[in-house]
């Protein structure tokens, strides 16, 4: 099973930027659909963004659309989440996840993913 390791979290002021990275262990990384989710204290894990294996298609939660950008480098087996114009409500633990492809999946639901990283904390505060 693919193993995922996130990095890049931290403390940033409102309006600032961060870039999260998620490195995968498997050579078959390019076959996985990759997703980013986040979970704030006392809340359920929520979808942030997803990207197909060829990077031909991306999807975003309405709350981050226009501010966040998901990308991937299949050669480096890494997926990225560029976060701009950060807001205090973006504060959460951010997780990357990997899913095998199926036409029946939406990739918005955590249970559709097969592997998860350990998470990285993002705190937006002045």
Secondary structure, DSSP 4 states (H G I P E B T S, - for coil): ---EEEE--EEE-TT--EEEEEEE--GGGGGSEEEEEEE-TTS--EEEEEE-TTS--EEE-TTTTTTEEEEEETTTTEEEEEE-S--GGG-EEEEEEEE---TT--S-SGGG-SEE---EEEEE--
